[in-house]
């Protein structure tokens, strides 16, 4: 099976802020976490994932969104040619909490 986002313009939604010690929400992903695609065509696309949001009261900021990451199809082929890719920034920690991790692009695939 193929996933074709060629020429697409996609911006994902942001995570929510943590409240009363909760971890900030994670930014949305594009083309990530799939197990049934043999190829991903992201050529000439404009893909921007959202930032993670702030944590609250010693908690961790949310993680930024990923693009084309954590897919589990053997021999996956990804085409990022001439694409504009911007993964989300990690959210800020609050009152000593750690900042969230930025998003990945094409990482963690198996």
C-alpha atoms as an extended CHARMM CRD file, in Angstrom:
* protein
*
       110  EXT
         1         1  UNK       CA              0.0000000000        0.0000000000        0.0000000000  PROA      1               0.0000000000
         2         2  UNK       CA              1.2130000000        3.5330000000       -0.7520000000  PROA      2               0.0000000000
         3         3  UNK       CA              0.7040000000        6.8310000000        1.0270000000  PROA      3               0.0000000000
         4         4  UNK       CA              0.7980000000        9.7350000000       -1.4150000000  PROA      4               0.0000000000
         5         5  UNK       CA              1.0170000000       13.2300000000        0.0660000000  PROA      5               0.0000000000
         6         6  UNK       CA              2.8590000000       14.5720000000       -2.9890000000  PROA      6               0.0000000000
         7         7  UNK       CA              2.3250000000       18.3240000000       -3.3260000000  PROA      7               0.0000000000
         8         8  UNK       CA              0.1180000000       18.5050000000       -0.2270000000  PROA      8               0.0000000000
         9         9  UNK       CA              0.0880000000       21.4370000000        2.1850000000  PROA      9               0.0000000000
        10        10  UNK       CA             -0.5560000000       20.1490000000        5.7050000000  PROA      10              0.0000000000
        11        11  UNK       CA             -0.3210000000       21.8300000000        9.1020000000  PROA      11              0.0000000000
        12        12  UNK       CA             -1.2150000000       19.7410000000       12.1400000000  PROA      12              0.0000000000
        13        13  UNK       CA             -2.9310000000       20.8680000000       15.3270000000  PROA      13              0.0000000000
        14        14  UNK       CA             -1.1100000000       21.7800000000       18.5070000000  PROA      14              0.0000000000
        15        15  UNK       CA             -1.3130000000       19.9190000000       21.7900000000  PROA      15              0.0000000000
        16        16  UNK       CA             -3.1040000000       21.4250000000       24.7790000000  PROA      16              0.0000000000
        17        17  UNK       CA             -1.4080000000       23.0310000000       27.7700000000  PROA      17              0.0000000000
        18        18  UNK       CA             -0.8750000000       20.9230000000       30.8790000000  PROA      18              0.0000000000
        19        19  UNK       CA             -2.8110000000       22.0390000000       33.9560000000  PROA      19              0.0000000000
        20        20  UNK       CA             -2.1700000000       21.4320000000       37.6530000000  PROA      20              0.0000000000
        21        21  UNK       CA              0.9480000000       19.3250000000       37.1370000000  PROA      21              0.0000000000
        22        22  UNK       CA             -0.0840000000       17.7480000000       33.8470000000  PROA      22              0.0000000000
        23        23  UNK       CA              2.2530000000       17.2180000000       30.9200000000  PROA      23              0.0000000000
        24        24  UNK       CA              1.7510000000       19.4760000000       27.9190000000  PROA      24              0.0000000000
        25        25  UNK       CA             -0.0270000000       17.9420000000       24.9390000000  PROA      25              0.0000000000
        26        26  UNK       CA              1.8360000000       16.6180000000       21.9140000000  PROA      26              0.0000000000
        27        27  UNK       CA              1.7310000000       18.2740000000       18.5070000000  PROA      27              0.0000000000
        28        28  UNK       CA              0.0500000000       16.3280000000       15.7050000000  PROA      28              0.0000000000
        29        29  UNK       CA              1.9530000000       14.0100000000       13.3300000000  PROA      29              0.0000000000
        30        30  UNK       CA              2.0000000000       13.6130000000        9.5370000000  PROA      30              0.0000000000
        31        31  UNK       CA              2.6280000000       10.2040000000        7.9520000000  PROA      31              0.0000000000
        32        32  UNK       CA              3.8670000000        8.6440000000       11.1960000000  PROA      32              0.0000000000
        33        33  UNK       CA              3.1160000000        5.4720000000       13.1550000000  PROA      33              0.0000000000
        34        34  UNK       CA              1.8780000000        3.4900000000       10.1460000000  PROA      34              0.0000000000
        35        35  UNK       CA              2.3430000000       -0.2420000000        9.6300000000  PROA      35              0.0000000000
        36        36  UNK       CA              0.7930000000       -0.8560000000        6.2130000000  PROA      36              0.0000000000
        37        37  UNK       CA              2.5850000000        1.4440000000        3.7380000000  PROA      37              0.0000000000
        38        38  UNK       CA              5.3700000000        0.2760000000        1.4180000000  PROA      38              0.0000000000
        39        39  UNK       CA              6.1000000000        3.7880000000        0.0940000000  PROA      39              0.0000000000
        40        40  UNK       CA              5.4670000000        7.3300000000        1.3020000000  PROA      40              0.0000000000
        41        41  UNK       CA              5.5610000000       10.0180000000       -1.3610000000  PROA      41              0.0000000000
        42        42  UNK       CA              6.0100000000       13.3820000000        0.3760000000  PROA      42              0.0000000000
        43        43  UNK       CA              7.7490000000       15.0440000000       -2.5940000000  PROA      43              0.0000000000
        44        44  UNK       CA              7.0410000000       18.7440000000       -3.2090000000  PROA      44              0.0000000000
        45        45  UNK       CA              4.7880000000       18.9010000000       -0.1670000000  PROA      45              0.0000000000
        46        46  UNK       CA              4.7040000000       21.5500000000        2.5560000000  PROA      46              0.0000000000
        47        47  UNK       CA              4.3390000000       19.7030000000        5.8550000000  PROA      47              0.0000000000
        48        48  UNK       CA              4.4980000000       21.4840000000        9.1990000000  PROA      48              0.0000000000
        49        49  UNK       CA              3.6900000000       19.7670000000       12.4490000000  PROA      49              0.0000000000
        50        50  UNK       CA              2.6090000000       21.6620000000       15.5210000000  PROA      50              0.0000000000
        51        51  UNK       CA              4.5880000000       22.4020000000       18.6380000000  PROA      51              0.0000000000
        52        52  UNK       CA              4.0860000000       20.5900000000       21.9110000000  PROA      52              0.0000000000
        53        53  UNK       CA              2.4940000000       22.7650000000       24.5630000000  PROA      53              0.0000000000
        54        54  UNK       CA              3.6980000000       23.9200000000       27.9480000000  PROA      54              0.0000000000
        55        55  UNK       CA              3.6930000000       21.7030000000       31.0070000000  PROA      55              0.0000000000
        56        56  UNK       CA              2.4170000000       22.9740000000       34.3340000000  PROA      56              0.0000000000
        57        57  UNK       CA              3.8210000000       22.8410000000       37.8680000000  PROA      57              0.0000000000
        58        58  UNK       CA              7.0110000000       20.7670000000       37.5560000000  PROA      58              0.0000000000
        59        59  UNK       CA              5.7670000000       18.7410000000       34.6340000000  PROA      59              0.0000000000
        60        60  UNK       CA              7.2960000000       18.1830000000       31.2190000000  PROA      60              0.0000000000
        61        61  UNK       CA              6.4080000000       20.1670000000       28.1300000000  PROA      61              0.0000000000
        62        62  UNK       CA              4.6790000000       18.3070000000       25.3130000000  PROA      62              0.0000000000
        63        63  UNK       CA              6.5660000000       16.7670000000       22.4160000000  PROA      63              0.0000000000
        64        64  UNK       CA              6.5310000000       18.3310000000       18.9680000000  PROA      64              0.0000000000
        65        65  UNK       CA              4.8330000000       16.5160000000       16.0930000000  PROA      65              0.0000000000
        66        66  UNK       CA              6.6800000000       14.0910000000       13.7840000000  PROA      66              0.0000000000
        67        67  UNK       CA              6.7930000000       13.7520000000       10.0090000000  PROA      67              0.0000000000
        68        68  UNK       CA              7.2240000000       10.2910000000        8.4550000000  PROA      68              0.0000000000
        69        69  UNK       CA              8.5070000000        8.6870000000       11.6610000000  PROA      69              0.0000000000
        70        70  UNK       CA              7.9110000000        5.4750000000       13.6610000000  PROA      70              0.0000000000
        71        71  UNK       CA              6.5680000000        3.4970000000       10.6850000000  PROA      71              0.0000000000
        72        72  UNK       CA              6.9380000000       -0.2850000000       10.9180000000  PROA      72              0.0000000000
        73        73  UNK       CA              6.8240000000       -1.5640000000        7.3430000000  PROA      73              0.0000000000
        74        74  UNK       CA              9.8640000000       -3.5420000000        6.1700000000  PROA      74              0.0000000000
        75        75  UNK       CA             11.7520000000       -1.9040000000        3.2800000000  PROA      75              0.0000000000
        76        76  UNK       CA              9.7710000000        1.3270000000        3.5590000000  PROA      76              0.0000000000
        77        77  UNK       CA             10.7270000000        3.8490000000        0.8710000000  PROA      77              0.0000000000
        78        78  UNK       CA             10.2320000000        7.5320000000        1.6740000000  PROA      78              0.0000000000
        79        79  UNK       CA             10.4990000000       10.3460000000       -0.8780000000  PROA      79              0.0000000000
        80        80  UNK       CA             11.0890000000       13.7850000000        0.6710000000  PROA      80              0.0000000000
        81        81  UNK       CA             12.4090000000       15.3740000000       -2.5580000000  PROA      81              0.0000000000
        82        82  UNK       CA             11.9270000000       19.1600000000       -2.7600000000  PROA      82              0.0000000000
        83        83  UNK       CA              9.6120000000       19.0790000000        0.2580000000  PROA      83              0.0000000000
        84        84  UNK       CA              9.3460000000       21.7960000000        2.8970000000  PROA      84              0.0000000000
        85        85  UNK       CA              9.3680000000       19.9890000000        6.2450000000  PROA      85              0.0000000000
        86        86  UNK       CA              9.0930000000       21.6090000000        9.6940000000  PROA      86              0.0000000000
        87        87  UNK       CA              8.6860000000       19.3630000000       12.7170000000  PROA      87              0.0000000000
        88        88  UNK       CA              7.1480000000       20.8000000000       15.8700000000  PROA      88              0.0000000000
        89        89  UNK       CA              9.1750000000       22.2990000000       18.7010000000  PROA      89              0.0000000000
        90        90  UNK       CA              8.9840000000       20.8090000000       22.1720000000  PROA      90              0.0000000000
        91        91  UNK       CA              6.8460000000       22.6820000000       24.6930000000  PROA      91              0.0000000000
        92        92  UNK       CA              8.3760000000       24.4940000000       27.6310000000  PROA      92              0.0000000000
        93        93  UNK       CA              8.5300000000       22.9780000000       31.0860000000  PROA      93              0.0000000000
        94        94  UNK       CA              7.1810000000       24.9330000000       34.0180000000  PROA      94              0.0000000000
        95        95  UNK       CA              8.6000000000       25.5470000000       37.5080000000  PROA      95              0.0000000000
        96        96  UNK       CA             11.5190000000       23.1510000000       37.0580000000  PROA      96              0.0000000000
        97        97  UNK       CA              9.8520000000       20.6980000000       34.6910000000  PROA      97              0.0000000000
        98        98  UNK       CA             11.7960000000       19.6050000000       31.6110000000  PROA      98              0.0000000000
        99        99  UNK       CA             11.0640000000       21.0300000000       28.1930000000  PROA      99              0.0000000000
       100       100  UNK       CA              9.4490000000       18.6980000000       25.6910000000  PROA      100             0.0000000000
       101       101  UNK       CA             11.3160000000       17.0520000000       22.8650000000  PROA      101             0.0000000000
       102       102  UNK       CA             11.1130000000       18.4280000000       19.3440000000  PROA      102             0.0000000000
       103       103  UNK       CA              9.4880000000       16.3470000000       16.6280000000  PROA      103             0.0000000000
       104       104  UNK       CA             11.3220000000       13.9560000000       14.3040000000  PROA      104             0.0000000000
       105       105  UNK       CA             11.4590000000       13.7190000000       10.5240000000  PROA      105             0.0000000000
       106       106  UNK       CA             11.9120000000       10.2550000000        9.0130000000  PROA      106             0.0000000000
       107       107  UNK       CA             13.1870000000        8.7800000000       12.2810000000  PROA      107             0.0000000000
       108       108  UNK       CA             12.5330000000        5.5880000000       14.2070000000  PROA      108             0.0000000000
       109       109  UNK       CA             11.2750000000        3.6360000000       11.1820000000  PROA      109             0.0000000000
       110       110  UNK       CA             11.6760000000       -0.1730000000       11.1760000000  PROA      110             0.0000000000
